Amino acid sequence: MADKKFRYNVRDHAAEYWERSPKWRRVCLSISFIAFFYALPFLNNPLINTPGSDFQSVLFYPVGMYVLMAIGLNIVVGKSGLLDLGYVAFFAIGAYTMAILGTHTGLNFWEILPIGIALAMFSGALLGTPTLRLRGDYLAIVTLGFGEIVRIVAVNIEAIGGPRGIAGIPTPPDFFNAKFTILDPKPYYWVLLTFTLLIVWMVRRMAARRPGRAWDAIRQDDDVAQLMGVNTLKYKVWAFVLGAAVAGAGGVLYASQILSIVPDQFNLNVSILILACVVFGGIGNLWGVILGATLLAFTPERIRFLSQPRILVFGIALVVMMNLRPDGILPKKKREHFDPNWHTVEESGEGEIK
Amino acid sequence: MDFALLRDAFWGLTFDGLALGAIYALISLGYTLVYGVLRLINFAHSEVFMIGTFSALVASGIMGVKVEDDPRTGWKMVLTLLVCLIAAMLASAITAVLVEIIAYRRLRQRGATKLATLISAIGVSISLVEAFRIITHSLPREFPRIMDKTFLLSYAGADIRNDKVIVIVAAGLMMFALERFISKSRYGKGIRAVSMDENTATLMGVNINKVITVTFLAGGLMAGAAAFFYILVYENTSFKVGFFLGISAFTAAVLGGIGNLKGALFGGFVLGVLETYTSAVFGTAWKAVISFLILVLVLLIKPTGLFGESIQQARV
């Protein structure tokens, strides 16, 4: 701990700069930051270009989608410390809602979106209410099973396409001048970015208020939190449901862009990759999670020229990174008044899944 | 739904389920041992198993067995089987120890969170699967038939096949040996001590690093044996063979109470039999769903698994 003082800490310096800035500078910075992301599809920089795949498509999926889902999973894993290994299930539920309602009823994307979110939330509550009473490791296996079950059910029910999935999902209707077509991923990216910004805003608001404090308490010590009068089950289920809602929204949008879905797109690897995004970037820290998701989604596309061994390189990179920075690239700020002589603080491992 | 099949072939299905369950039990011992000592789910364990199957395949090739050959007989068969078994066990054990050194050791010594360690193990798992996918060109491999598979006897309409008998008996012997090792040997005592209380064990002079290496070694040996038995009965393997077997074996470990050796054993057999029954009744596609529902029910009624958790209780 002693050498920490001399190390240049990007996160703390950035936070300090932000806190010292007057309001006008904060507004300017935020606007230019957001404008940069909206303008990203027009950027044609050889450094960030993706040879072998269309850069604008990559921005939507996987990069943007992974960022969105990582933020959603961060509510569950990072904020309240519940290990969810079946997050892809909610994404699949959103995507299937869009696919089924879009092909069978006349509803359009904007009408299906709330239905998809509601269904994902409902299944989150359905899974969460009985299983969130269990300890962390069991929760992991139950959610892992749930993720696989949703996929297996989709494969085995012929009415929703079975293993062939559903094709011919309608695109969203035109929105002012923006036309949603398969050829142009830009409008989808902008919708996704808007979702992401809304969710970032929502999560930041919640984290600063009662639910955020409840999640903090639950993550640090479930029993103590309950003893202190926090209704732990209620807040755990809420964290689960909110995480599910984010993935559901992502799923609806994804299905309307990709136009045809098959169950095998929603396999365990997606859940694990999203979890890797959260932990890789710095669990519990929103900016770290966003950075981690961007890097993990972007790197395999950037190194597509390696073709065959790119996933292998990705796996090795994951091991090396975790060994060098086990708290992620941008770790969560430790408590303000940290007493280095109080060893139990370190041992109790803030954010650890118990 | 086909309950008639279950009624008619009940004993045959039970026997097949026990053979599958023996393989599950051997794999889940690896999960349970590591969980008991480190309180971590070893995500790379399914790949330890996968490497075992490929090593048995390579060993059979070295022994000169070809797919189109007739099955061997006499001492030649016994020798070939033993060489394949030992190759699989050694390769899996070495892999397991390497996984511990690469993915776990440094993180453990730095006191990293469980999730960071989990991701590191997932990284190793992804790397191994991908490496084997590239080596095998994503194709499944066939294992030559070393021994002639005959029906030994028929009991109540159940045909008892010799290879499955070997699997059940050999798995039982291995688990017995492991149980002896954990409860009697010096390192077994170390493993139990560390799983009880790591800090106190260190103070009492237990070398944690050595104990953890031995734990991974034992888990790897069991997974290697399971890999050989799997390939002997099902006669094929591929780079993704570990995935579903790993999930089932882990479910078995949780079912019996993770961290508990007897629990892993019992959970493995129960899950193997139940999966065989449900695939007979509902079709193989639904067996994962049914075993998942059973798991959730068990956890809701008895959250610590059927036998409770912790290796200390494995003492007989």
Contacts between the chains, C-beta under 8 A, distances in Angstrom:
chain1	res1	chain2	res2	distance
A	77	B	115	7.2
A	83	B	115	7.2
A	130	B	296	7.2
A	130	B	300	5.8
A	131	B	296	7.0
A	131	B	299	7.6
A	133	B	300	7.9
A	133	B	303	7.5
A	134	B	299	5.7
A	134	B	303	5.7
A	135	B	303	7.1
A	137	B	35	7.7
A	137	B	41	6.5
A	137	B	254	7.9
A	137	B	258	7.0
A	138	B	254	6.4
A	138	B	299	5.5
A	138	B	303	6.8
A	140	B	41	6.7
A	141	B	41	8.0
A	141	B	250	6.3
A	141	B	251	6.6
A	141	B	254	5.3
A	141	B	295	7.2
A	142	B	295	7.2
A	142	B	296	6.0
A	142	B	299	6.7
A	144	B	247	7.0
A	145	B	247	7.7
A	145	B	251	7.2
A	145	B	288	7.9
A	145	B	292	4.0
A	145	B	295	6.5
A	145	B	296	7.5
A	146	B	292	7.5
A	148	B	247	7.1
A	148	B	288	6.2
A	148	B	292	7.5
A	149	B	288	7.1
A	149	B	289	5.4
A	149	B	292	5.5
A	152	B	285	6.9
A	152	B	286	7.5
A	152	B	288	5.7
A	152	B	289	5.8
A	153	B	289	7.0
A	155	B	285	7.1
A	156	B	285	4.8
A	156	B	286	6.8
A	268	B	243	7.7
A	272	B	122	5.7
A	275	B	119	7.3
A	275	B	122	7.9
A	276	B	119	5.4
A	276	B	122	6.4
A	276	B	123	7.8
A	279	B	115	5.0
A	279	B	116	6.1
A	279	B	118	7.5
A	279	B	119	4.5
A	280	B	119	6.7
A	283	B	113	7.3
A	283	B	115	6.0
A	308	B	134	5.6
A	309	B	130	7.2
A	309	B	134	6.3
A	311	B	126	6.5
A	311	B	130	4.6
A	312	B	126	7.8
A	312	B	127	5.7
A	312	B	130	4.0
A	312	B	131	5.8
A	312	B	134	6.8
A	314	B	126	6.9
A	315	B	123	5.0
A	315	B	124	7.2
A	315	B	125	7.6
A	315	B	126	3.5
A	315	B	127	3.4
A	315	B	128	7.9
A	315	B	130	6.0
A	316	B	123	7.0
A	316	B	127	5.3
A	317	B	123	7.6
A	318	B	119	6.3
A	318	B	120	7.2
A	318	B	122	6.9
A	318	B	123	3.2
A	318	B	126	6.9
A	319	B	102	6.5
A	319	B	103	6.1
A	319	B	120	5.4
A	319	B	123	3.8
A	319	B	124	5.7
A	319	B	127	6.9
A	322	B	107	6.6
A	322	B	112	7.7
A	322	B	116	5.4
A	322	B	117	7.7
A	322	B	119	5.3
A	322	B	120	3.9
A	322	B	123	6.6
A	323	B	106	5.1
A	323	B	107	6.5
A	323	B	120	6.6
A	326	B	107	5.4
A	326	B	110	6.0
A	326	B	112	3.4
A	326	B	113	7.0
A	326	B	116	4.0
A	326	B	117	7.8
A	326	B	120	8.0
A	327	B	112	7.4
A	327	B	113	7.4
A	327	B	116	6.9
A	328	B	116	7.7
A	346	B	111	6.4
A	347	B	111	7.1
A	349	B	111	7.4
A	349	B	113	5.3
A	349	B	114	7.7
A	351	B	113	6.0
A	351	B	115	7.6
A	352	B	113	4.7
A	352	B	114	5.6
A	352	B	115	7.5
A	353	B	113	7.7
A	353	B	114	5.2
A	353	B	115	6.0
